[in-house]
C-alpha cells in the first residue's frame, strides 16, 4: 500500500528556514558553453520549471554563481521576481571565472565580498536566504572564507551560512569560527560514501543536509538509456562520468528497472522512488531535485509526499548489495 503524507516542512539545521521535503535545483538551467554544462537549455523552459515548482508547493530553490557562469542566478532572479509567493533562494560561492570562461577557486575574503554583491544583483534580492561555500578549495583558505561569510551574515547580506562538499575535518575547522547551518553533499543510492562519517557527524551536530544529485544527475530518472547516454550533447559533463559509461551504465540501468517496478505500483516514476530512498535517511533534511522544464518538475513533484514502505526499502537495499562497487 502506498505511504503518503502531506508535505510536512523540515527545519534546516540551526536556522528558521522551514523547507519542503524537496527543493528545485538549477545546475542544468545554467545552459551550455561552460566547463560543467549539461548542454543547451531554453531560458523560457527554465523559468516555466521554477514557476511550476512553486505552483506545486516547493518552497526553496538552490543555485550557484558558477552555474552557467552567472546565467542560472539570472534566470532564477527573473523567474522569482514575477511570483507573488516567493520561495527561499539558496546560492553558492567560491567558484569564479576569467573572461575566457575558465573557472577558478577563491576563498579570499575580498573575492567573496565581490561574489555576494554580484549574486544579489543577478538574483534581484536584498538578502540571500542561505549562502554556501561551494567547494573547500583552496583548503588552506577555508578559515578566511568562513570568517568572511560570518561577517556577511552579520551585515545582513545573507541570512544563514552553509558549506558544500566539505569533509568532517573541514566542517570542524569552520565550526571553530561560526556555526554551520547546512551541508550540501552528493548523495544517492549510487553514491553512498557520506553514510560512513559525514552524515553521522551532521546528525550529531545539528547540521542540516540538503543533498544534491539524489537521482544521480538523471541516471535514476527512468529516462536514461544506453542510446541516450551515447548521444549526450558534446558539452554535457556527464559524457565524462563513469556512471554514464560501461561497465557501470548497464548495471545502473538494471537498478532503474527495479525502481520502475516499485514506482509503477504507486503511479510514480523511478526518479521519485530514488528521491524517496534518500529521504529514508534521518540525517537528510531535504534533497535537491533538478528540473529543466515544467514537465520534468511535475514528474518529480510526487516526491513531496511519496514514501517507500519498509519492504520496498529492504528490496532496493538487497539489489544494491549485489552491484559492483
C-alpha positions in Angstrom: 0.0 0.0 0.0 1.3 3.5 -0.9 2.6 5.5 2.0 1.9 9.2 1.6 1.8 12.2 3.9 1.1 15.9 3.4 4.4 17.6 2.6 5.4 18.5 6.1 8.1 21.1 6.4 11.6 20.4 7.8 13.7 22.8 9.7 17.2 23.3 8.2 19.8 22.9 10.9 20.0 25.8 13.3 18.0 28.2 11.0 14.4 29.4 10.9 14.1 28.0 7.3 11.2 25.6 7.1 11.7 23.6 3.9 9.5 21.4 1.8 10.9 17.8 1.5 12.4 18.6 -1.9 13.8 21.7 -3.4 14.3 22.7 -7.1 17.9 22.5 -8.4 19.1 24.8 -11.1 22.5 23.5 -12.2 21.3 22.4 -15.7 19.4 25.7 -16.4 22.8 27.5 -16.4 22.9 26.4 -20.1 25.8 25.4 -22.3 29.3 26.6 -23.0 31.0 26.2 -19.7 33.1 23.5 -18.0 30.3 21.6 -16.2 27.5 22.3 -18.6 24.5 20.0 -19.2 24.3 21.2 -22.8 21.9 23.8 -24.4 18.9 24.9 -22.4 16.0 27.1 -23.3 15.5 30.0 -20.8 11.7 30.0 -21.2 11.7 26.3 -20.2 13.8 27.2 -17.2 11.5 29.9 -16.0 8.5 27.7 -16.5 10.2 25.0 -14.4 10.7 27.4 -11.5 7.1 28.7 -11.7 5.7 25.2 -11.8 7.8 24.1 -8.8 6.4 26.9 -6.7 2.9 26.2 -8.0 3.2 22.6 -6.8 4.3 23.8 -3.3 8.1 23.6 -3.5 9.4 26.4 -1.4 13.1 26.6 -2.0 15.5 26.9 -4.9 19.2 26.1 -4.9 21.6 27.6 -7.4 25.2 28.8 -7.6 27.1 31.6 -9.1 29.1 29.3 -11.3 26.2 27.5 -12.9 26.3 28.9 -16.5 28.8 31.5 -15.2 26.1 33.6 -13.6 23.3 32.7 -16.0 21.5 30.3 -13.7 21.3 33.0 -11.0 20.0 35.5 -13.6 17.2 33.1 -14.7 16.3 32.3 -11.1 16.1 36.1 -10.4 13.9 36.7 -13.4 11.6 33.7 -12.6 11.1 34.6 -8.9 10.6 38.3 -9.5 7.2 37.8 -11.0 6.0 35.4 -8.3 3.6 36.6 -5.6 4.7 33.8 -3.3 8.5 33.9 -3.0 10.5 30.8 -2.4 13.7 30.7 -0.4 16.7 31.2 -2.6 20.0 29.4 -1.8 23.2 30.0 -3.7 26.9 29.2 -3.5 30.2 31.0 -3.9 34.0 30.3 -4.2 34.0 29.2 -7.9 34.7 32.2 -10.2 35.6 32.6 -13.8 38.0 34.5 -16.1 36.9 36.5 -19.2 37.8 33.4 -21.3 35.2 31.5 -19.2 37.8 29.3 -17.5 36.8 28.6 -13.8 39.0 29.1 -10.7 38.6 28.8 -7.0 38.9 31.5 -4.4 38.0 31.7 -0.7 39.7 35.1 -0.2 37.5 37.5 1.8 37.7 40.2 -0.8 36.7 37.8 -3.5 33.7 36.5 -1.5 32.6 40.1 -0.8 32.6 40.7 -4.6 30.7 37.5 -5.2 27.9 38.1 -2.8 27.2 41.5 -4.4 27.2 40.0 -7.8 24.8 37.2 -6.8 22.4 39.7 -5.1 22.3 41.7 -8.3 21.7 38.7 -10.5 19.1 37.2 -8.2 17.4 40.7 -7.8 17.1 40.3 -4.0 18.3 42.3 -1.0 19.3 39.2 1.1 20.2 35.6 0.3 18.5 33.1 2.4 21.4 30.6 2.5 24.9 31.3 1.2 27.2 28.3 0.9 30.9 27.7 0.1 30.6 25.6 -3.0 33.9 23.7 -2.7 36.5 23.8 0.1 39.3 25.0 -2.2 41.9 26.1 -1.6 41.8 24.1 1.7 44.3 26.5 3.3 41.8 29.4 2.9 38.8 27.7 4.5 39.1 29.7 7.7 39.4 33.0 5.8 36.4 32.1 3.6 34.2 31.1 6.5 35.1 34.2 8.6 34.1 36.3 5.5 30.7 34.5 5.3 30.1 35.0 9.0 30.8 38.8 8.6 28.4 39.0 5.6 25.8 37.3 7.7 26.3 39.9 10.5 25.9 42.7 7.9 22.6 41.3 6.7 23.7 40.3 3.2 22.9 36.7 3.9 20.6 35.1 6.4 22.3 31.7 7.0 25.6 30.2 6.0 26.4 26.7 4.9 29.0 24.5 3.2 29.1 22.1 0.3 31.4 19.2 -0.4 33.2 19.5 3.0 34.7 16.7 4.9 34.2 16.2 8.6 37.6 17.7 9.4 36.9 20.7 7.3 33.5 21.2 9.0 35.2 21.1 12.4 37.6 23.8 11.3 34.7 26.0 10.2 32.7 25.4 13.4 35.5 26.8 15.4 34.7 30.1 13.8 30.9 30.1 13.4 28.1 27.6 13.4 27.3 25.7 10.1 23.6 25.8 9.2 23.9 23.2 6.4 26.0 20.9 4.3 25.3 20.2 0.7 26.9 16.9 -0.4 26.3 14.4 -3.2 24.1 11.5 -2.1 22.1 8.9 -3.9 21.8 5.1 -3.8 24.7 5.0 -6.2 26.9 7.5 -4.2 26.8 6.5 -0.5 30.3 7.5 0.7 28.9 10.1 3.1 27.0 7.5 5.1 30.2 6.4 6.9 31.3 9.5 8.7 29.8 12.7 7.3 26.0 12.0 7.9 26.5 10.8 11.4 28.5 13.9 12.1 25.9 16.3 10.7 23.2 14.5 12.6 25.1 14.6 15.9 25.9 18.3 15.5 22.5 19.6 14.3 23.8 20.5 10.8 21.1 20.3 8.1 21.8 18.4 4.9 20.4 19.3 1.5 22.0 16.7 -0.8 22.4 17.1 -4.5 22.0 14.5 -7.2 19.6 12.2 -5.5 18.8 10.8 -9.0 22.5 10.8 -9.9 22.2 13.6 -12.4 19.4 11.9 -14.4 20.7 8.4 -14.3 17.9 7.2 -12.0 15.0 9.2 -13.5 13.9 6.3 -15.8 14.6 8.3 -18.9 18.2 7.4 -19.4 19.2 4.6 -21.8 22.4 3.3 -23.4 21.4 5.2 -26.6 20.7 8.4 -24.8 23.9 8.2 -22.8 25.9 7.8 -26.0 24.2 10.8 -27.6 24.5 13.4 -24.8 25.4 16.8 -26.0 29.2 17.3 -26.7 29.4 19.8 -23.9 27.4 17.7 -21.4 29.7 16.9 -18.5 28.0 13.5 -18.0 29.8 12.2 -21.0 32.9 12.0 -18.8 31.1 10.5 -15.8 31.8 6.8 -15.1 28.2 6.1 -14.2 27.1 7.0 -17.8 29.7 4.7 -19.3 30.3 1.0 -19.4 30.6 -1.2 -17.3 28.6 0.9 -14.8 25.9 2.1 -17.3 24.3 -1.4 -17.8 24.4 -2.1 -14.1 22.8 1.2 -13.3 20.0 0.7 -15.9 19.1 -2.6 -14.3 18.7 -0.8 -11.0 16.4 1.7 -12.7 14.2 -1.2 -13.8 13.7 -2.3 -10.2 12.8 1.3 -9.3 10.4 1.4 -12.2 8.7 -1.8 -11.0 8.3 -0.4 -7.4 7.2 3.0 -8.7 4.6 1.6 -11.1 2.7 0.1 -8.3 2.2 3.6 -6.9 1.9 5.6 -10.2 5.3 7.3 -9.7 8.5 7.4 -11.7 11.8 5.7 -10.9 13.2 9.1 -10.1 10.6 9.7 -7.4 11.5 6.3 -5.9 15.2 7.3 -5.9 14.4 10.5 -4.0 12.2 8.6 -1.5 15.1 6.3 -0.8 17.3 9.3 0.1 14.6 10.7 2.4 14.7 7.5 4.4 18.0 8.6 6.0 17.3 10.6 9.2 20.3 12.9 8.5 18.9 14.2 5.3 16.8 17.4 5.7 15.7 17.5 2.0 17.2 16.6 -1.3 17.7 19.0 -4.3 15.8 17.8 -7.4 16.8 19.3 -10.7 14.2 20.4 -13.2 14.8 21.7 -16.8 11.1 22.1 -17.7 7.7 22.3 -16.2 7.0 18.7 -17.3 10.1 17.4 -15.5 9.1 19.2 -12.3 5.6 17.8 -12.5 7.0 14.2 -12.8 9.2 14.5 -9.7 6.8 16.6 -7.5 5.3 13.4 -6.2 8.5 13.1 -4.2 7.0 15.8 -1.9 4.7 13.1 -0.4 5.7 9.6 -1.7 7.4 7.4 0.8 8.8 3.9 0.5 7.5 1.0 2.6 10.0 -0.8 4.7 9.6 -3.9 2.4 10.4 -1.8 -0.6 13.4 -0.1 1.0 14.8 -3.5 2.0 14.2 -4.8 -1.5 16.2 -1.9 -3.0 19.0 -2.5 -0.4 19.3 -6.1 -1.3 19.7 -5.2 -5.0 22.3 -2.5 -4.2 24.3 -5.2 -2.3 24.6 -7.2 -5.5 26.0 -4.3 -7.5 29.8 -4.0 -8.1 31.1 -1.0 -6.2 
